[in-house]
């Protein structure tokens, strides 16, 4: 009977031994121990076998340590490895690992049941004739139904059944020891022969490696543990150590027994039957128990991964429902249905190899999680088990190497599958309610970069615009934000700032809500910018305070940008602010946007030159950055100036030509000869630049108290242009930016 409402986490009632150690150690001491250990010894000799065991076990031991470190730093919920990775590296990467992990564990049920069926049918009486082709599949299907039924009904029953299984496995190992002790001793094979493994050492290593990969079976039971933070590290590490001791002992026993020769060992099969005390009577129950235990581990772990995926919104919500006893019944039956469907495929050897590769990608990410958490150094990362970051990275690289050794093609296919899943989940813009290591990682990278910037201060060659844009309401002035982004060209930082009149001492102002609205408006326009909202009592004082306090280190705003105000008084206020900003070493840009470009018409940018020291360098650099944008590709840039004498004209023309050659900026030049000193400069500019899409003009510093007359002058200038950009360069590199 399944509860119709989504339930929370299942009741946690298992301890370290039954919940973690038992499923883990029985999955480690699995079928490969019986089938392939003799084959390994017979092909590479005792010393190389021990080396293979040490190499393989070291990778799993490091991964177990990494998993323990992560587990002791969080409250582990349902989903085991998926839960830990998604809460550490993010939901997208967790999902990219979790979905294949669920399929791996589900298909593993089929693999183990096929193996169990085939080993049982080895006792098929010869008098009955040949085994019908469908018999193995039918028996495997029946075994799947039994295992799923027990697992779905009660995890406690499934785990308690593993106790007699452990006894059977232990008796088979004891029988091997007795058989070796009573059968005589011989000198072990010390050198590799590769009798039945002509591909060499790494081929043998790749065949053996899956024998040590079962240690995560207990981690998959995380949601059913009384104290996962305590049980996972203890049970997992104890299982790994037990497996290592057994695996270092068995090769020695097989190598020195006189009951079989080295040639016999090199043949595939369960050589234990010929060596162990009572032979098949004790060995086959161990073999069946090992297979059955692995199947139960997969049948318990897979549905819990699916349950956790469902809780996180990566699978249908109904799959997270649990029965009254706390079992993910629906997820269990879905897993069983998939396992039964896989039976129809018949031979699954190729898929089994792919499944092993996917498990190894899990080990890569577990180690990566621990290494990154350690390197980032978040204050919240306080594991009880501390693992050096370099050791976790060695575990990651080791797992990657084994993936390629087993099958380069399957390795690439698995990585591509998980990258596709990650890309898909990223596009879904998944929301999460927990913090992960990525934020801490970027903070660490940013801090490192800022410290390096402070040690190697920028010079004119490295200058780039960090723009603080006073845009008011960005939704209504989105063109101004777009212009700032064009100037920025993804080379600097644009911060859009909205000032709100008020006093924080007198009441609460919804700054976060305003900032969120600004971010939404900027994002909907397809632009990238930081958004800030500030409460000020006075506009001028507020701008100056924000301009000086914004940013950090070398990433402070170096250019303050304003839009064109509706009232002349506000323009005069901006000019007063400009004076103060100049004293603080900040440049100023005031833009009046009036787009009037006609489709098909060549875009024109005119820049009125007054010299490098008179804002010319910053104007030319901004014009160059503007043209780098796709919207302005092919725009014609013309640098114009006015000369009152022929000598001055020739000098300016030569100077501009040399400047463009030196700065490698593609632009035309035009020096107008206007000997009539009485003719108004604004009239000359309007005549030449009336049809230009953008006109760059320099800003002079008006005498104190003359801001209103100068504001009137600027209004007259803009009246004859389309879009006008006034520039005042007061940065520390003024005159040297080119």
C-alpha positions in Angstrom: 0.0 0.0 0.0 1.6 3.2 -1.1 0.9 6.5 0.5 -0.6 9.0 -1.9 1.1 12.0 -0.5 4.8 12.8 -1.0 6.6 11.7 2.1 9.8 13.1 3.6 12.9 11.0 4.1 12.4 7.3 5.0 12.8 6.4 8.6 16.5 6.1 9.5 16.9 2.9 11.4 20.1 1.1 10.2 23.4 1.4 11.8 27.0 1.1 10.4 27.2 -2.7 10.2 23.9 -3.6 8.6 23.3 -0.4 6.6 26.8 0.4 5.2 29.5 -2.2 5.9 27.5 -5.4 5.0 26.2 -4.3 1.5 29.6 -2.6 0.7 31.9 -5.5 1.7 29.6 -8.1 0.0 29.6 -6.1 -3.2 33.4 -5.8 -3.1 33.8 -9.6 -2.5 31.8 -10.4 -5.6 31.7 -12.6 -8.6 35.1 -11.5 -10.0 36.8 -12.7 -6.8 35.7 -16.2 -7.7 35.9 -16.0 -11.5 39.1 -14.0 -12.2 41.5 -14.0 -9.3 43.1 -17.3 -10.4 43.2 -16.1 -14.0 45.1 -12.9 -12.9 47.6 -14.9 -10.9 48.1 -17.4 -13.7 48.9 -14.6 -16.2 50.9 -12.0 -14.4 52.4 -14.0 -11.4 52.2 -13.2 -7.7 54.2 -10.0 -7.5 52.4 -8.3 -10.3 49.0 -9.5 -9.0 49.7 -7.9 -5.7 50.7 -4.7 -7.5 47.4 -4.8 -9.4 45.5 -5.2 -6.1 47.4 -2.3 -4.5 46.9 0.0 -7.5 43.2 -0.8 -7.8 42.5 -0.7 -4.1 44.4 2.6 -3.7 42.0 4.3 -6.2 39.0 3.0 -4.3 40.5 3.8 -0.9 41.2 7.4 -1.9 37.6 7.7 -3.3 36.3 6.2 -0.1 38.2 8.8 1.9 37.0 11.6 -0.3 33.4 10.4 0.1 33.9 10.2 3.8 35.2 13.7 4.0 32.2 15.1 2.0 29.7 12.9 4.0 31.1 14.2 7.4 30.5 17.8 6.3 26.8 17.7 5.5 23.5 16.1 6.5 23.3 13.3 4.0 19.8 12.6 2.7 18.3 10.1 0.3 20.3 9.4 -2.8 23.8 8.6 -1.5 26.5 9.6 -3.9 24.0 11.7 -6.0 22.9 13.6 -2.9 26.5 14.4 -1.9 27.6 15.5 -5.4 24.6 17.6 -6.1 24.9 19.4 -2.7 28.6 20.0 -3.3 29.1 20.6 -7.0 25.6 21.7 -7.9 22.3 20.2 -9.0 23.2 20.2 -12.7 26.4 18.2 -12.3 24.7 16.0 -9.6 21.9 15.3 -12.1 24.3 14.5 -14.9 25.9 11.9 -12.6 22.7 10.8 -10.8 20.7 9.8 -13.8 23.3 7.5 -15.2 24.0 6.2 -11.7 20.3 5.2 -11.4 20.4 3.4 -14.7 23.7 1.7 -13.8 22.3 0.3 -10.6 19.1 -0.7 -12.2 20.9 -2.5 -15.1 23.2 -4.1 -12.6 20.2 -6.0 -11.1 19.8 -7.6 -14.6 23.5 -8.4 -14.9 23.7 -10.0 -11.5 20.5 -12.0 -12.0 21.9 -13.2 -15.4 25.1 -14.3 -13.6 23.1 -16.1 -10.9 20.9 -17.8 -13.4 23.8 -19.1 -15.4 25.6 -20.4 -12.3 22.5 -22.2 -11.2 22.0 -23.7 -14.6 25.5 -25.1 -14.4 23.8 -27.9 -12.4 21.4 -28.7 -15.2 21.3 -32.5 -15.5 22.8 -33.8 -18.7 19.9 -36.3 -19.0 17.5 -33.4 -19.6 19.3 -32.4 -22.8 20.6 -29.0 -23.8 19.4 -25.9 -21.9 16.7 -24.1 -23.9 17.8 -20.7 -25.1 15.1 -18.8 -23.2 15.6 -20.7 -19.9 18.4 -18.4 -18.7 16.3 -15.3 -19.5 13.2 -16.7 -17.7 15.2 -17.7 -14.6 16.8 -14.2 -14.6 13.4 -12.5 -14.8 12.1 -14.6 -11.9 15.1 -13.7 -9.8 14.6 -10.0 -10.6 10.9 -10.2 -9.5 11.9 -11.9 -6.2 14.7 -9.4 -5.4 12.5 -6.4 -6.3 9.6 -7.7 -4.2 11.8 -8.2 -1.2 13.6 -4.8 -1.6 10.3 -2.9 -2.2 8.6 -4.5 0.7 11.3 -4.0 3.3 14.9 -2.7 3.2 15.4 -4.3 6.6 14.5 -7.7 5.3 16.8 -7.3 2.3 19.7 -6.2 4.5 19.2 -8.9 7.1 19.2 -11.5 4.3 22.8 -10.4 3.6 24.0 -11.6 7.0 23.6 -15.3 6.0 25.1 -14.4 2.6 28.1 -12.9 4.3 28.4 -16.2 6.3 28.4 -18.1 3.0 31.0 -15.9 1.5 33.2 -16.2 4.6 32.8 -20.0 4.6 33.9 -20.1 1.0 37.1 -18.1 1.8 37.7 -20.3 4.8 37.3 -23.4 2.6 39.9 -22.0 0.3 42.3 -21.5 3.1 41.8 -25.1 4.4 42.1 -26.5 0.9 45.4 -24.7 0.4 46.7 -25.8 3.8 45.9 -29.4 3.2 46.8 -29.7 -0.4 50.5 -29.1 -0.4 52.6 -26.0 -1.2 54.6 -25.1 -4.3 56.8 -22.2 -5.4 54.6 -19.4 -6.8 54.8 -18.1 -10.3 56.9 -14.9 -10.0 57.1 -13.6 -13.6 54.3 -12.7 -16.0 53.5 -15.2 -18.6 50.3 -13.8 -20.2 49.2 -17.3 -21.2 45.6 -16.4 -21.8 46.0 -12.6 -21.7 48.2 -11.6 -24.6 47.1 -8.0 -24.4 49.4 -7.5 -21.4 49.5 -6.0 -17.9 47.0 -3.2 -18.3 44.5 -5.5 -19.9 44.6 -7.8 -16.9 44.3 -4.7 -14.6 41.2 -3.5 -16.5 39.6 -7.0 -16.2 40.3 -7.1 -12.5 39.4 -3.5 -11.5 35.6 -3.9 -11.3 36.3 -6.3 -8.4 37.1 -3.4 -6.1 34.3 -1.0 -7.2 31.5 -2.1 -4.8 32.3 0.1 -1.8 29.6 2.7 -2.6 26.8 0.2 -2.1 26.5 1.3 1.5 26.6 5.0 0.6 23.5 4.4 -1.5 21.5 3.6 1.7 22.2 7.1 3.1 18.6 8.0 3.5 17.9 4.9 5.7 20.7 5.3 8.2 20.3 6.5 11.8 23.4 8.6 11.5 24.8 8.8 7.9 27.5 11.3 8.9 28.9 8.7 11.2 28.0 5.4 9.5 29.1 6.2 5.9 32.8 6.9 6.7 33.1 4.1 9.2 31.3 1.5 7.2 32.8 2.4 3.9 36.4 2.6 5.0 36.0 -0.6 7.0 34.6 -2.4 4.0 37.5 -1.1 1.8 40.1 -2.3 4.3 38.4 -5.7 4.6 38.3 -6.1 0.8 42.0 -5.1 0.6 43.1 -7.6 3.2 41.1 -10.4 1.6 42.3 -9.5 -1.9 46.0 -9.4 -0.8 45.6 -12.8 0.9 43.8 -14.8 -1.9 46.5 -14.3 -4.6 49.1 -15.7 -2.2 46.9 -18.7 -1.4 46.2 -19.4 -5.1 49.8 -18.9 -6.1 51.3 -21.4 -3.6 48.7 -24.2 -3.6 49.9 -27.4 -5.2 46.3 -28.5 -6.0 46.4 -26.7 -9.3 49.2 -25.6 -11.7 49.9 -22.1 -13.0 48.5 -23.2 -16.3 45.3 -24.3 -14.7 45.1 -20.9 -12.9 45.4 -19.0 -16.2 42.2 -20.6 -17.5 39.0 -18.6 -16.9 36.5 -20.2 -14.5 35.9 -20.8 -10.9 39.2 -22.5 -10.0 38.3 -22.4 -6.3 36.2 -25.5 -6.8 39.4 -27.5 -7.4 41.2 -26.1 -4.4 38.7 -25.4 -1.6 37.7 -27.8 1.1 34.4 -29.6 0.1 34.8 -27.9 -3.3 31.5 -26.9 -4.9 29.5 -27.5 -1.8 31.0 -24.4 -0.1 32.2 -22.4 -3.1 29.0 -22.2 -5.0 26.9 -20.9 -2.0 29.5 -18.2 -1.7 29.3 -17.4 -5.4 25.5 -17.3 -5.3 25.6 -15.3 -2.1 28.0 -12.7 -3.6 25.9 -12.3 -6.7 22.7 -12.1 -4.7 24.1 -9.6 -2.3 25.3 -7.4 -5.2 21.8 -7.6 -6.8 20.2 -6.6 -3.5 22.6 -3.7 -3.1 21.6 -2.4 -6.6 17.9 -3.0 -5.9 18.1 -1.0 -2.7 20.4 1.8 -4.0 18.9 2.5 -7.5 15.4 3.4 -6.4 16.8 5.7 -3.7 18.7 7.6 -6.3 15.5 7.9 -8.3 13.7 9.0 -5.2 16.2 11.8 -4.6 16.2 12.8 -8.3 12.4 13.1 -8.0 12.6 15.2 -4.8 15.0 17.6 -6.6 12.7 17.9 -9.6 14.8 15.9 -12.0 12.2 13.1 -12.2 8.4 13.0 -12.0 7.2 13.9 -8.5 5.3 10.7 -7.8 8.5 8.7 -7.8 9.5 10.3 -4.5 6.4 8.9 -2.7 7.1 6.3 0.0 5.2 3.5 1.6 4.0 3.5 5.2 7.2 1.7 6.1 9.3 4.4 4.5 10.3 2.5 1.3 10.4 4.2 -2.1 8.0 1.5 -3.4 7.1 3.2 -6.7 10.7 4.0 -7.5 11.6 0.3 -6.7 8.9 -1.1 -9.1 10.0 1.3 -11.8 13.6 0.1 -11.3 12.4 -3.5 -11.5 10.4 -2.8 -14.7 13.6 -1.4 -16.3 15.6 -4.4 -15.1 13.0 -6.8 -16.5 13.0 -5.0 -19.9 16.8 -5.3 -20.0 16.4 -9.1 -19.8 15.0 -9.1 -23.3 18.3 -7.8 -24.6 19.9 -11.1 -23.9 23.7 -10.6 -23.8 24.7 -7.5 -22.0 28.5 -7.7 -21.9 29.0 -4.5 -23.9 26.5 -2.7 -21.7 28.2 -4.1 -18.6 31.5 -2.5 -19.6 29.7 0.8 -20.2 28.1 0.5 -16.7 31.5 0.1 -15.1 32.8 3.2 -16.9 29.8 5.2 -15.6 30.5 4.0 -12.1 34.1 5.3 -12.6 32.9 8.7 -13.6 31.1 8.7 -10.3 34.4 8.1 -8.5 36.0 11.0 -10.5 33.3 13.4 -9.3 33.4 12.2 -5.7 37.1 12.9 -5.6 36.7 16.2 -7.4 34.0 17.3 -4.9 36.4 16.7 -2.0 39.3 18.3 -3.7 37.4 21.5 -4.7 35.8 21.8 -1.3 39.2 21.6 0.2 40.9 24.0 -2.2 38.1 26.6 -2.0 38.3 26.6 1.8 34.7 27.7 2.5 34.2 28.3 6.2 31.4 25.8 6.1 33.7 23.0 5.0 34.7 21.4 8.3 34.8 17.6 7.7 35.7 15.3 10.6 37.8 13.3 8.2 40.4 15.5 6.5 41.8 14.4 3.1 44.5 16.5 1.4 43.2 18.0 -1.9 46.1 16.6 -3.9 45.3 13.1 -2.7 41.7 13.5 -3.9 42.9 14.7 -7.3 45.2 11.7 -7.6 42.0 9.6 -7.1 40.2 11.5 -9.8 43.1 11.1 -12.3 43.5 7.4 -11.4 39.8 6.7 -12.1 40.1 8.5 -15.4 43.1 6.4 -16.4 41.3 3.2 -15.5 38.3 4.3 -17.6 40.6 4.6 -20.7 42.3 1.3 -19.9 39.0 -0.6 -19.8 37.6 0.9 -23.0 38.6 4.3 -24.6 35.4 4.2 -26.7 33.1 3.5 -23.8 34.9 6.1 -21.8 34.4 8.8 -24.4 30.7 7.7 -24.8 30.1 8.0 -21.1 31.7 11.4 -20.8 29.7 12.7 -23.8 26.5 11.3 -22.3 27.1 13.1 -19.0 28.1 16.3 -20.7 24.9 16.3 -22.7 22.9 15.7 -19.5 24.8 18.5 -17.8 24.2 20.9 -20.7 20.5 20.0 -20.7 20.1 20.6 -17.0 22.0 23.9 -17.3 19.5 25.1 -19.9 16.6 24.2 -17.6 17.9 26.9 -15.2 17.3 24.6 -12.2 16.6 26.3 -8.9 18.1 25.0 -5.8 17.6 25.8 -2.1 21.1 24.9 -0.9 24.5 26.4 -1.4 27.2 24.4 -3.3 30.9 24.7 -3.7 30.8 26.6 -7.0 30.1 29.9 -5.3 33.0 29.4 -2.9 35.2 28.3 -5.8 34.5 31.5 -7.8 35.0 33.6 -4.6 38.4 31.9 -4.1 39.4 32.5 -7.8 38.2 36.1 -7.6 40.1 36.7 -4.4 43.3 35.2 -5.9 42.9 37.3 -9.1 42.3 40.5 -7.0 45.4 39.9 -4.9 47.4 39.3 -8.1 46.1 42.5 -9.6 47.0 44.4 -6.5 50.6 43.0 -6.7 50.8 43.8 -10.5 49.0 47.1 -10.8 47.5 47.9 -14.2 49.2 50.2 -16.6 47.7 52.0 -19.7 48.2 48.9 -21.8 45.9 46.9 -19.5 43.3 49.6 -19.0 39.7 48.6 -19.7 36.4 50.4 -18.9 34.8 49.5 -15.6 31.6 51.6 -15.9 29.3 52.7 -13.2 26.1 53.6 -15.0 23.7 55.9 -13.2 20.7 54.8 -15.3 17.7 55.4 -13.0 15.2 52.9 -14.2 17.0 50.5 -16.6 13.8 49.2 -18.1 13.0 52.7 -19.5 16.6 53.5 -20.4 17.7 50.1 -21.7 19.4 51.8 -24.7 21.8 53.5 -22.2 22.6 50.2 -20.6 23.2 48.7 -24.1 25.6 51.5 -24.9 27.5 50.9 -21.8 27.7 47.2 -22.6 29.0 48.1 -26.1 31.7 50.2 -24.6 32.5 47.4 -22.2 32.8 44.8 -24.9 33.1 42.0 -22.3 36.5 43.4 -21.4 35.5 45.2 -18.2 32.6 45.5 -15.7 29.4 47.3 -16.1 27.4 48.2 -13.0 24.0 49.7 -13.4 23.0 51.8 -10.4 19.7 53.2 -9.4 19.5 55.9 -6.7 16.4 56.1 -4.6 15.6 59.2 -2.5 15.0 58.3 1.1 16.5 57.8 4.6 17.2 54.3 5.8 17.1 55.5 9.4 13.4 56.3 9.0 12.0 53.2 7.4 12.6 50.0 5.5 13.1 50.4 1.7 12.8 47.3 -0.5 16.3 47.4 -1.9 16.4 43.7 -2.7 13.2 43.8 -4.6 14.3 46.9 -6.7 17.6 45.2 -7.5 15.8 42.0 -8.6 13.6 44.0 -10.9 16.6 45.7 -12.4 18.3 42.3 -13.0 15.2 41.0 -14.6 15.0 44.0 -17.0 18.6 43.8 -17.9 18.5 40.1 -18.4 15.4 40.3 -20.6 17.3 42.7 -22.9 20.0 40.0 -23.3 22.6 42.2 -21.5 25.1 41.4 -18.9 25.6 43.8 -16.0 25.7 44.0 -12.3 22.8 45.8 -10.7 22.8 47.9 -7.6 20.2 50.0 -5.8 21.1 52.6 -3.2 19.2 54.9 -1.0 20.5 58.5 -0.8 19.3 61.7 0.7 21.1 63.9 -1.7 21.8 63.1 -5.4 25.2 64.7 -5.8 26.6 63.5 -2.5 25.1 60.0 -3.1 26.8 59.7 -6.5 30.2 60.7 -5.2 29.9 58.3 -2.2 28.9 55.4 -4.4 31.5 56.2 -7.1 34.3 56.1 -4.4 33.0 53.1 -2.5 32.0 50.8 -5.4 34.3 48.0 -6.5 37.3 46.4 -4.9 41.0 46.8 -5.6 41.8 47.2 -9.2 38.2 46.5 -10.2 36.9 49.8 -8.9 34.8 51.8 -11.5 37.1 54.1 -13.5 34.3 55.6 -15.6 31.1 57.1 -14.3 28.4 57.2 -17.0 25.2 59.3 -17.0 22.2 59.6 -19.3 20.9 62.9 -20.6 18.7 64.6 -18.0 15.3 66.2 -18.9 16.1 69.3 -16.9 19.1 71.6 -17.3 19.5 71.9 -13.6 20.2 68.1 -13.4 22.7 68.5 -16.2 24.5 71.3 -14.2 24.4 68.9 -11.2 26.1 66.2 -13.3 28.8 68.8 -14.3 29.4 69.6 -10.6 29.7 65.8 -10.0 32.1 65.6 -12.9 34.4 68.1 -11.3 34.5 66.1 -8.0 34.9 62.8 -9.9 37.9 64.3 -11.8 39.5 65.2 -8.5 38.9 61.6 -7.4 40.5 60.3 -10.6 37.3 59.0 -12.2 36.4 59.7 -15.8 32.9 60.9 -16.8 30.7 60.0 -19.8 27.4 61.8 -20.5 25.3 60.3 -23.3 22.3 61.7 -25.2 20.8 58.8 -27.2 18.7 59.6 -30.3 19.0 56.6 -32.6 18.0 57.6 -36.2 19.9 55.0 -38.3 18.1 53.8 -41.4 18.4 50.2 -42.5 21.0 49.7 -45.2 22.7 53.0 -44.5 26.4 52.9 -43.6 26.9 53.7 -39.9 29.0 56.7 -39.1 30.9 57.6 -36.0 32.4 61.1 -35.8 34.9 62.1 -33.2 35.9 65.7 -32.7 39.5 65.8 -31.8 41.1 68.2 -29.3 44.3 66.3 -28.6 45.3 63.3 -26.5 45.5 65.3 -23.3 42.0 66.8 -24.0 40.0 63.6 -23.6 41.0 62.4 -27.1 42.5 59.2 -26.0 39.4 58.0 -24.1 37.1 59.1 -26.9 39.0 57.2 -29.5 39.3 54.1 -27.4 35.5 54.1 -26.7 34.8 54.6 -30.4 37.1 51.7 -31.2 35.4 49.5 -28.6 32.0 50.5 -30.0 33.0 49.3 -33.4 34.0 45.9 -32.1 30.4 45.0 -31.4 28.5 43.0 -34.1 25.9 45.8 -34.3 28.6 48.3 -35.3 30.8 46.1 -37.6 31.8 48.1 -40.6 30.9 51.4 -39.1 33.0 54.3 -40.5 35.0 56.2 -37.9 36.1 59.7 -38.8 38.3 61.8 -36.6 37.6 65.5 -37.2 39.3 68.6 -36.0 39.3 72.3 -36.7 42.5 74.3 -37.7 42.6 78.1 -37.8 45.8 78.3 -39.9 47.4 76.2 -42.7 50.4 75.4 -40.5 48.1 74.2 -37.8 46.1 72.1 -40.3 49.2 70.4 -41.6 50.5 69.8 -38.1 47.2 68.3 -37.0 46.9 66.1 -40.1 50.4 64.7 -39.7 49.8 64.1 -36.0 46.5 62.3 -36.5 48.1 60.1 -39.3 50.9 59.2 -37.0 48.6 58.5 -34.1 46.4 56.1 -36.2 49.5 54.3 -37.5 50.9 53.9 -34.0 47.6 52.8 -32.4 46.5 50.5 -35.3 43.0 51.9 -35.3 41.3 52.0 -38.6 39.8 55.5 -39.0 39.6 58.4 -41.5 40.8 61.9 -40.6 39.5 65.3 -41.6 41.1 68.6 -40.5 38.9 71.5 -41.4 40.6 74.8 -42.2 38.4 77.6 -40.7 40.4 80.9 -40.7 37.3 82.8 -39.7 37.7 82.9 -35.9 34.2 84.4 -35.6 32.4 81.4 -37.0 30.8 79.4 -34.2 32.4 76.0 -33.7 29.0 74.4 -33.0 27.8 75.5 -36.4 30.9 73.8 -38.1 30.3 70.6 -36.2 26.6 70.5 -37.0 27.4 71.0 -40.7 29.8 68.0 -40.8 28.3 65.6 -38.3 24.5 66.1 -38.6 24.1 62.7 -40.3 26.6 60.8 -38.1 25.0 58.1 -35.9 27.2 58.8 -33.0 29.3 62.0 -32.2 32.0 62.0 -29.6 32.8 65.3 -28.0 35.1 66.2 -25.1 34.0 67.8 -21.9 35.9 70.7 -20.4 36.0 71.6 -16.8 33.7 74.6 -16.3 34.8 77.2 -13.7 33.1 76.8 -10.4 29.7 78.4 -10.5 29.5 78.4 -14.4 27.9 74.9 -14.6 24.5 76.3 -15.8 25.9 78.3 -18.7 28.0 75.4 -19.8 25.0 73.1 -19.5 23.2 75.4 -21.9 26.1 75.2 -24.3 26.0 71.5 -24.3 22.3 71.5 -25.0 22.9 73.7 -28.0 25.6 71.3 -29.3 23.4 68.2 -29.0 20.5 69.9 -30.8 22.3 69.4 -34.1 23.3 65.8 -33.6 21.7 62.4 -33.3 23.4 60.5 -30.5 26.0 62.5 -28.6 28.6 61.2 -26.2 30.5 63.6 -24.0 33.7 62.3 -22.5 35.9 63.7 -19.7 39.1 61.7 -19.1 40.3 62.2 -15.5 41.7 58.8 -14.8 45.2 58.2 -13.7 46.2 57.3 -17.3 44.6 60.4 -18.9 46.4 61.1 -22.2 48.2 57.7 -22.2 45.4 55.2 -23.0 46.4 54.8 -26.6 
